[in-house]
Amino acid sequence: MELISQMQQDELFEKGYPVQLPVLDSIFAEANQKQFNYSFSLYNKDKERIDSIGRCKHPNYTSELLPIGNKGLQYLQLKANIPLLPFIGQQIWPLILSLILMVFVVGCVAYHLLVIRRKDTLLQQREDTINGTIHDLKAPLNSVVTTLSWLESTEANAAKKKAVEISRAEVRHLVCNIESLLVTVRKDRKRLILKKEETDIPHLAEIVKNSMDALYRTKPHTIEIENRLPENMKVVADGMYIENVIRNLVENALKYSDDGVNVKVTVQTADGRLQVAVLDDGWGIAPQYQKKLFRQFYQVPRGADRIRKGYGIGLAQSKYIIDAHKGKLSVKSAEGKGSEFSFTIPVK
C-alpha cells in the first residue's frame, strides 16, 4: 500500500498537482491542537526550497528531507519548537513507575547479595572448622600407624602379626582418605605444597600392593608390579602424595571389578619422564563418562548390583597432585574390557 501511494504521488506531481501545503498544515494543526509552533517546507528535486508554511523562529527539532514519491521529485521538511514541560508532564508517571520498579529491583538484588554473602561466610567458617578437625585427626592416626608398624616388626606370633598388619593397612587407608579430603577441599583456594625428594617409586608400589592385599583380603584378586626402571633409579617427587595416587588407582581397580580381578602396575620411563600405569580387567568405563572422571565428587553411574561405597574424590585428588608435579593423568577404558589409568611426571 505504501509503494502504491508513493507511485500515485509521483503521478500527481507529473500531472501538475504538487503537494498542497495549506491542506497538510490544516490536517497537522488539527492533530497538534496548538501545542507547539511549527513550519513545513517543500523542496524540489534539487533540494531547493520552493514553498513553506507556518512560523517557527527557534526550532528545537528539524526533520530530515523526507522524499514524497519514489522518484525524488519533491521533499518535505518539518521544523518545530516542542516545549519540554508538556512532554515531561506526559511522561512523569511512566518515569515515576520506572523509578519505583528500579528501586524495587535494586533492593531485591541487594537483599539476595546480602543473603549470599552471609551464607558464604557461614560456609567458609564451617569449611575451616571441618578442615581443622580433619587435620587434627591426622596426627594421632599417624602415631597409630607408627605404633602398629613397631608391633608388627616385634611380633613373633604369625596370626597376631597378620592381624596387626591388617589393622595398620586399614588405619593407613583412613589416613589417605583424610589426606584426600584435605587436598580436595583446598584445591580451589591453596596451591599444593610438595616436599620433593629422591623417591623409590617401585617401593611405593610395593607398599600399596601389601596394603591393598590386606585391605581386600576377602576378595579374590592378584596385583602384579612390573618394574622397568633402571636399577636403583630414584625420582624427585613427593613420595607421600605419589603413594596416594598409586593407592587411589589400584584401589579403584579392585573396587570396581568382579572377584578374580587382575591388576598390573607398570613403572617405567617414557620420553624422559616417569610413567606409572595401572591396568585392570574390571568393569571398564563407558566413553561418555570418561571426561567427567576427574571432577570432584563425580561417580560413574552403575547398576544397583555394582554400586560401591565412595565419595568421588580419589581421582580428583590424584589429578590435582599430578598437576602439581607438572605431570599428566589419563585414562583408557572400554566398558566390559577393563581400564588403564596412567600418569607421567618429570624424573627430576
QUIMO-V545286 format. One record per pair of residues at least 6 apart in sequence whose C-alpha atoms are under 6 Angstrom apart, sorted by the first residue. I is the first residue (numbers start at 1). GAP is how many residues later the second one is. D is the distance in whole Angstrom. If there is no record, write none. Layout:
i=I gap=GAP d=D
i=I gap=GAP d=D
This chain:
i=6 gap=63 d=4
i=6 gap=64 d=6
i=7 gap=62 d=6
i=9 gap=60 d=5
i=10 gap=59 d=5
i=36 gap=45 d=6
i=36 gap=46 d=5
i=37 gap=19 d=6
i=37 gap=43 d=6
i=37 gap=44 d=5
i=38 gap=17 d=6
i=38 gap=18 d=5
i=38 gap=41 d=6
i=38 gap=42 d=4
i=39 gap=14 d=6
i=39 gap=15 d=4
i=39 gap=16 d=5
i=39 gap=17 d=6
i=39 gap=39 d=6
i=39 gap=40 d=5
i=40 gap=12 d=5
i=40 gap=13 d=5
i=40 gap=37 d=6
i=40 gap=38 d=5
i=41 gap=10 d=6
i=41 gap=11 d=4
i=41 gap=35 d=6
i=41 gap=36 d=5
i=42 gap=7 d=6
i=42 gap=8 d=6
i=42 gap=9 d=5
i=42 gap=10 d=6
i=42 gap=33 d=6
i=42 gap=34 d=5
i=43 gap=6 d=4
i=43 gap=7 d=5
i=43 gap=31 d=6
i=43 gap=32 d=5
i=44 gap=30 d=5
i=45 gap=27 d=6
i=45 gap=28 d=4
i=45 gap=29 d=6
i=59 gap=20 d=6
i=59 gap=21 d=5
i=59 gap=22 d=4
i=60 gap=21 d=5
i=61 gap=18 d=6
i=61 gap=19 d=5
i=62 gap=16 d=6
i=62 gap=17 d=5
i=63 gap=14 d=6
i=63 gap=15 d=5
i=65 gap=10 d=6
i=65 gap=11 d=6
i=65 gap=12 d=5
i=66 gap=9 d=5
i=66 gap=10 d=5
i=67 gap=7 d=6
i=67 gap=8 d=4
i=68 gap=6 d=5
i=68 gap=7 d=6
i=145 gap=23 d=6
i=148 gap=20 d=6
i=152 gap=9 d=5
i=152 gap=12 d=6
i=155 gap=6 d=6
i=166 gap=48 d=5
i=169 gap=42 d=5
i=180 gap=137 d=6
i=184 gap=133 d=6
i=194 gap=44 d=6
i=195 gap=43 d=5
i=196 gap=40 d=6
i=196 gap=41 d=4
i=196 gap=42 d=4
i=197 gap=39 d=5
i=197 gap=40 d=6
i=198 gap=36 d=5
i=198 gap=37 d=5
i=198 gap=38 d=4
i=199 gap=35 d=5
i=199 gap=36 d=5
i=199 gap=37 d=6
i=199 gap=40 d=6
i=200 gap=34 d=5
i=204 gap=39 d=6
i=208 gap=39 d=6
i=220 gap=39 d=5
i=220 gap=40 d=5
i=221 gap=39 d=5
i=221 gap=40 d=5
i=221 gap=41 d=6
i=222 gap=40 d=5
i=223 gap=40 d=5
i=223 gap=41 d=6
i=224 gap=40 d=5
i=225 gap=39 d=6
i=225 gap=40 d=5
i=225 gap=41 d=6
i=226 gap=40 d=5
i=227 gap=40 d=5
i=228 gap=39 d=6
i=228 gap=40 d=5
i=229 gap=39 d=5
i=235 gap=112 d=5
i=236 gap=112 d=5
i=245 gap=73 d=5
i=248 gap=66 d=6
i=253 gap=27 d=6
i=257 gap=25 d=4
i=257 gap=26 d=5
i=262 gap=18 d=6
i=263 gap=16 d=6
i=263 gap=17 d=5
i=264 gap=14 d=6
i=264 gap=15 d=5
i=265 gap=12 d=6
i=265 gap=13 d=5
i=266 gap=10 d=6
i=266 gap=11 d=5
i=267 gap=8 d=6
i=267 gap=9 d=5
i=268 gap=7 d=5
i=269 gap=6 d=5
i=273 gap=72 d=6
i=273 gap=73 d=5
i=273 gap=74 d=5
i=274 gap=70 d=5
i=274 gap=71 d=5
i=274 gap=73 d=6
i=275 gap=68 d=6
i=275 gap=69 d=4
i=276 gap=66 d=5
i=276 gap=67 d=6
i=277 gap=64 d=6
i=277 gap=65 d=4
i=278 gap=62 d=6
i=278 gap=63 d=5
i=279 gap=60 d=6
i=279 gap=61 d=4
i=280 gap=58 d=5
i=280 gap=59 d=6
i=281 gap=56 d=6
i=281 gap=57 d=4
i=282 gap=56 d=4
i=283 gap=53 d=5
i=283 gap=55 d=5
i=284 gap=49 d=6
i=284 gap=50 d=5
i=284 gap=51 d=4
i=284 gap=52 d=5
i=284 gap=53 d=6
i=284 gap=54 d=4
i=284 gap=55 d=5
i=285 gap=48 d=6
i=285 gap=49 d=6
i=285 gap=50 d=5
i=286 gap=48 d=6
i=286 gap=49 d=5
i=294 gap=21 d=5
i=294 gap=22 d=5
i=295 gap=21 d=6
i=296 gap=17 d=5
i=296 gap=20 d=5
i=297 gap=14 d=6
i=297 gap=15 d=4
i=297 gap=16 d=5
i=298 gap=14 d=5
i=299 gap=13 d=5
i=327 gap=17 d=5
i=327 gap=18 d=4
i=328 gap=15 d=5
i=328 gap=16 d=5
i=329 gap=13 d=6
i=329 gap=14 d=4
i=330 gap=11 d=6
i=330 gap=12 d=6
i=331 gap=9 d=6
i=331 gap=10 d=5
i=332 gap=7 d=6
i=332 gap=8 d=5
i=333 gap=6 d=4
